Amino acid sequence: MTIDWQNYWASRPQSLDGSIEEALAQVGKTRFGKPVPPEQVTLLVEYIAETLRLSPDMAAVDLGCGNGLITHALATRVDHVVGFDYSPALLETARKHFNASNISYRTGDLTQMESQALPRSGIDVAWSIEVIQNLDPTTLPNLLSWLEKVLVPGGRFLASGIPDIDRIRNFYNTEERWQMHVENAREGREQMGHWWSKDDLSDAAETAGLQIEFVTLPEQFYTASYRVDALLSKVSA
């Protein structure tokens, strides 16, 4: 049995007033049962903007944009951003509370992006936040191959918040939590999705023809102890 992620996200609480706290709770960004502090959003936005070197002339894509909280915050740093997600419930929140004139939200399955047309000939940058865990070594290369086609030469993709198999015990940090993981994984219900090795990520990038380097999350970020980031780039022509 595997988790039906679309139904899972559809069942999440709907953001009623567009507050950051409700938006974080809707997409499960919580710690000890409470939404993470809004300062974590600011930290993440600044980190992504700096790592991708965002500028006002750039066309961007947010892969797995969810309810649009981060999409909206980063849209002020680029010319235009297209946000893709396969959850109608989350996209409804995005269009209602986290929209702007330079944002386009679209329904899209990241395992089937080949048919997705973009509003201009090339994309300068793309990002995803805690999304790659929902893919695996059979599906990630397809997404990266699509990105290799739509990115301009020198274009960059930041895959942020990837569960790092080498540090899995930092998350399942008690014997009780570890046994919960073992049982859930056996039944196909691993709450974190796929835990990635750097070798598997590198193989997926190589298959797609992209260069990859690994980036350390800011230590102040609440998931830094068990997640890793990958910065992929398209070789310049």
N, C-alpha and C positions, 0 to 999 in steps of 0.2 A: 504494500500500500504506500502510495506517495501523497504528499500534500497537494491539494488543489489550491494553488496560490491565488488564482483569480477569485474563487469563492471566499478564500480567506480574507483577501483585501476588501472584498465587497461587504464582508461582515464586520469590518472595523467601524468604530464610531465615526459618524460624519461630523466634520468641523462645522460648527454652527455660526460662529462669529468671525472666523478668519484669524483668530489669535494664534500667535506662534506656539503657545502652550498646547492648544487643541490640535494644531497641525502636527506637532511632534508626537502627540499621543496617538493620533490617527494612524500614523505609519510605524508605530511601535518603537519610536526613539525614546525609550524610557530607561531609568536606572532605579532599581529598588522600588519599582511600581509607579514612579512619578516621571513626568516628562523631564528630559535633560534640560539644564539651564539654557535660556536663550543665548547666553554668551557662547555656547558651543556652536550655535549656528553662525554667529559672527566669525568665530575662529575658522570654521570650515570654509566659509565663503572667501575670506581673505587668503587662506591657504590655496584654494583652487585657483583663484584669480592670479596669485603670484606664480604658482607652479606652471600654469598654462600661459602665463604672460598675456593675459587678456587685454584687448584694446578695442576702442569704439568702432573700428572698421571691420571687425571680425564677424563671420557667420558661424553659429555654434549649434550643437545638437546636445540635448540632455537625454541620455538613454536610460529609461526607467525613471522618469521624472516624478512619479508618484503624484502627490497633491500639489506640486508646483512651488513649494516653499523655497527651495534652493534655486529653482529655475528663475523665479521672480527676482530673487536677490542678485543673481548673477546677470540677469538681463540688462541691468544698468551699466554693465561693463562691456557689452558687445553691441553690434549693430542689430542682430536678430538672432533669436534662438528658437529652435523647434524642439518641443518636448514630446517624447514618445513614452507611452505606457499602455499596458494591456488591460488595466483595470478601469472600467467605466466609472466606478464609484469614486476613485481617486481623481480621475480627470474631471469629473463634475465639480469636485472641490477646487481643483486648480483653475478651472474656467470661471468659477464664481468668486473666489477669494484671492487668487494669486495670478492674475492676468495683467497684461499690458499690451500696448499697441505693437510692440516688437516681439511678442511671443505668439507662437502657434502651437497649440496642443493637438496631438494626433494619437489615435488608437494604433498601437503597433506591438506585435509580438517580436521580441528581440531574437527569437530563433528563426524568424521568417521575414527578414528585412529586405530581401532582394527586390520586392515589388514596390518599395517605398521610394517615391520621387521626392526630391527636395527642391525648395523654391529657387535655388540658384545653382550654378554649375559646379561649385566646389564648397566644401566645408573647411574652415580653418582649424577649428578645435571641437572636441567633443569630451563629455565627461559622463561618468556614472557613479552613483554613490550607493554602496552596499547593495549592488545589483548582480555582480558577477557570481555571487554565491548561488544565484538561482539558475546558473548555467553549469555545464560540465565539459569535460574534454572532448565530447562529441559535438556540442553545440556552440561553444565559444569560438572555434575557428571560423565558423560560418559568419558570425557577427563581425569578427575582425576582418574577414575577407571583404565584407560589404563596406566596412570603414575604409579599407585600403583603396577601394574604388571611389568613394565620395570625398575623401580628404584631399586637399590640395597638396602638392609636393611640399614637404616640410611640416604638414599638418600634424597635430598632436591629439592624443586621446588619453585622458587620465581616468583610469579605473581605480576608484577610491574605495577603501574599506573592504578589502578582500580577506576573508577568513584565512589565516596563515596556519597550515597544518603543523608547521614546526613549533608553533606556540599555542597549540590547542589547549594544553593543560593550564595556560594562564586564564582561559575562560572557564573551563570545567575544572575549577581549582579546589574542589573538595571531592572526596571519594563518592559522596552521595550524588553530586552533580555529574561526575564521570560515569557512574553506573546508569544515570538517567540518559546520558548521551549514548552509551553502548546499546541500551534497550531501544531507544528511539531510532538510532541508525539501523539496527537490525530490522526494524519494522518499516523503514523508509520514511520516518517522520523526524529526521534531524532538523532541529529548530533553526539552525544556522545555515541550512542548505549545504552546499558543497564546500568542504575545506580544501583549499588549493595548496599545492607545492609550487615553489618557484620554477622547478624544472618543467612542470606541466604548463604553467603560464608561458614560459619561454618557448616551449614546443608549439603552443597555439599561435603565438606571435610569429614564429618562423614559418609556420604553415601558411599564414596570411601574407607574408612578405613585409612584416612590420618590425622595426627595431624596438627593443624593450629595455627599460631600466627600472629598477625598483627604488621606491621613494619611501622614506620613513615619515609616518604621520607625526604632527606636532605632539610632543609628549604630554601637553596639557589636554589633548583630546581624549575623551573617555574610553575610546575603543583602541587606543594606540598599543596596548599591551598584547593584543591578539589579532590585529589586522595589519595588512600591508598594502601599499599602493603600487600600482604599475603605471608607468608613463610610457606609452607607445607612440611611435612616430613613423610617418611615411617618408621614405628616403627621398631627398630632393632630386628633381630631374637633372 
